[in-house]
Amino acid sequence: MKILFIAPSAYLLGGVQDWLYNVCMGLRSRGHKVNIGVPNNRFHKVDEYNYVFKGLGAIGFSNRSGSPEGRIRSLSRFLLDNCADIIVGVNIGDLYEAFNRVSERLSESRIVLTLHAIESNYFADIRRYSYLLDSVITTNRLSQSMVRSMNVIDGNKIYYAPYGVARRPSIDQSSFADALKIAWVGRLENNQKRLSDLVGILHRMEDTNIVYTLSIAGDGPYRKRLQEDLKPLINKGKVKIMGALNKQELGSFYSDHNVLLITSQWETGPIVAWEAMAAGLVVISSEYIGYGCEKALIHNETSLLFPIGDLHEACRQIRRVTDSTLRQRIAKKGTRLALERYSTEASLAQWEIVFMEIMSHKPKPREPHASYAYGQPSGRLESLLGRSLSEQLRSILPYRTNARDPGSEWPHSIHELQDQTKILRYASEIEALHKETKSSDT
């Protein structure tokens, strides 16, 4: 197969980036021709990306004008210059409009969206481009069910393939006799990760006799607030904020801990849970939206769970895991599940099967379709001269952009992220229905 991935280049740490690297390199090792295209502008830099992900050989494409129209035109040219059997979108929203414009010249190509989050904007993208998409691949069973429930894409072409994690030497749970060594890993933001719950849990633990240390690996907008809220515990040496860690550092980080704590509202993995389980840690987690359909974190079997936001129950589960016998039993079952279902080898095999299934279907017939309207003109020049003429002029002028960050330079989606309340309520309903169906089947 000839596969072309289109992905951001500004984000050098994280589960999606590690997954993409492993899948691309793994598919190449199995004889497939795999390329990856990434933006190369102010915030997104192909050289830095290739330095971190050695051997990947990503190819850059640049938006010379800095406008939304410039993004689409540069991507359209790139797709024509790098034809593939399957074009895979990884959080680059303009890809689908770019493909729409040249789809008649790429009639033998299949266009696929990979879904990595339970966020309203991505589901809006799927609905908007359902006429164009040959397939959607999700990394979570719940998000697969959600896309199917939209009834805008053939349910047989909505696939599931999980993230994969490396096999690591499993830690010895019996060696942590004196104190629990708890890890928290992820992006430091509060809406999804509920870091305020983590703060509340730690303060409650101060009223118990649990002996512990907690290390936080990650970075993000909530870091300063977190440092302020946890300052007394940091000063006592009970809490450390480590910052962002690369893959090698994270491997060593897991080996120094025996518990991973997850406080999230929703997840499409999380890959940190599979990594920790594979390394022999016990996962203590909120019953985040997405865990139920996946059926990997099973209370008292492969993990210990507590309701989202229930700080008292979270502390109770942490107290339970001070029992060495319980820790060892859960860690053993968790490790076995992670290696059977989420190892790099198992993940890669599933992604290859999915791509081969997509290849077995003919590309969707491409019908002429109106271009996506970006609303207001992009700047004074476009207001005066119109989109086409202003774009021609911008392309020969020095590069200028109003982008404030990587996400505005090359957006993840063409839609704005709306209030998450509605989509998360819907996700909860789908997950509850899934549980009821499974219970009835049993």
LINSUL-V129239 format. One line per field, one symbol per residue. ss: DSSP state (h for helix, s for strand, l for the rest). phi: phi as a letter, one per 40 degrees, with the letter a starting at -180 (. if undefined). psi: psi as a letter, one per 20 degrees, with the letter a starting at -180 (. if undefined). A space follows every 50 residues. Layout:
BEGIN
ss->???
phi->???
psi->???
END
This chain:
BEGIN
ss->lsssssslllllllhhhhhhhhhhhhhhhlllsssssssllllllhhhhh hhllllllsssllllllhhhhhhhhhhhhhhllllsssssllllhhhhhh hhhhhhlllssssssllllhhhhhhhhhllllllssssllhhhhhhhhhh llllhhhsssllllslllllllhhhllllsssssslllllllllhhhhhh hhhhhllllllsssssslllllhhhhhhhlhhhhhlllssssslllhhhh hhhhhlllsssslllsllllhhhhhhhhlllsssssllslhhhhllllsl llssssllllhhhhhhhhhhlllhhhhhhhhhhhhhhhhhhlshhhhhhh hhhhhhhhhllllllllllllllllllllhhhhhhlhhhhhhhhllllll lllllhhhhllllllllllhhhhhhhhhhhhhhhhhhhhhhl
phi->.bbbcbacbcbbbhccccdcccccccccccgccbbbbbcbbcccbccccc ccbcgcgcbcbbcccgcdcccccccccccccbcacbbbcbgbccdccccd cbcccbcccbbbbcbbacbdccccccccbccbccabbbbacccccccccc fbbddcbbbbaccbbccbdcccccccccacbcbbbiccaccccfcccddc cccccccbbccabbbbbiaicccccccccbddccccgcbbbcgcbcdccc ccccccbbbbbbbccaabaccccccccccgcccbbcccchccccfbcbdg bbabbacdgccccdcccccdccccccdcccccccccccccbbcdcccccc ccdcccccccbcdcdcbdacccccgcdcgcccccbgcccccccccbcdcb acccadcccbccacbcccdcdccccccccccccccccccccc
psi->qopoporriioiqrgggggggggghghghjjqopqppqqncghoohghgh ggmpihlqpqqqnhhjrghhggghhggghhimqqgppopnlnhighhghh hjhhilijqppppppjqmqhhhhhggggkhhhphrppqjqhghghgghih kiqphijorpprqqqqpqppqohiimhhqpopqppapnqhggilhhhggh gghhhhjrkpprqppoprraijgggghghjghhghijhppoiapqagghh ghghijrippppjqgqqjeqhhghggghijqppoqqmqoihghhlgoppj firpqqqpinhghghhhgghiiohggghgggghggggghhhjqggggggg hggghhgghiqqqpppqpqqqppjcqqnrhghhgirggghhgghiirqpq qjpirhhhgnqhqiqqoapigghhggghgggghgggggggg.
END
